[in-house]
Amino acid sequence: MKSKTAQWIVWAVAMVIFTALTLSGHWNWLSAAITAVAVIWYTVVPKTHSRQQ
């Protein structure tokens, strides 16, 4: 995913899901959602490259 807009959309959707699960008290679902979003974020968002070589 090269578009910063798409990255912000993924981030915003994740925050809405986390907030809803937190406020509703579904702690098991919250932990599953955090894990799922972490895996998705790691696979979808490109790694940053260091400028030092």
C-alpha positions in Angstrom: 0.0 0.0 0.0 1.7 3.1 -1.2 -1.0 5.6 -0.6 -0.8 7.5 2.7 -4.6 8.1 2.5 -5.2 4.4 2.6 -2.9 4.0 5.5 -4.8 6.7 7.4 -8.1 5.0 6.6 -6.8 1.6 7.9 -5.6 3.4 11.1 -8.9 5.3 11.6 -11.0 2.1 11.1 -8.8 0.3 13.6 -9.2 3.1 16.2 -13.0 3.1 15.8 -13.0 -0.7 16.3 -10.7 -0.5 19.4 -12.8 2.3 20.9 -16.1 0.5 20.4 -14.8 -2.7 21.9 -13.2 -0.9 24.8 -16.4 1.0 25.6 -18.5 -2.1 25.3 -16.2 -4.1 27.6 -15.5 -6.9 25.1 -11.9 -7.5 26.3 -11.4 -10.8 24.5 -12.6 -9.4 21.2 -10.4 -6.3 21.8 -7.3 -8.4 22.2 -8.1 -10.4 19.1 -8.7 -7.2 17.2 -5.4 -5.7 18.3 -3.6 -8.9 17.2 -5.4 -8.9 13.8 -4.8 -5.3 13.1 -1.1 -5.7 14.0 -0.7 -8.5 11.6 -2.6 -6.6 8.9 -0.6 -3.5 9.5 2.7 -5.4 9.3 1.8 -7.0 6.0 0.1 -4.0 4.4 2.1 -1.0 5.4 5.6 -0.8 3.8 8.6 -0.7 6.1 10.5 2.6 6.4 14.1 2.6 5.2 16.9 4.2 7.1 18.8 7.0 5.3 22.1 5.8 6.9 24.0 3.2 4.9 
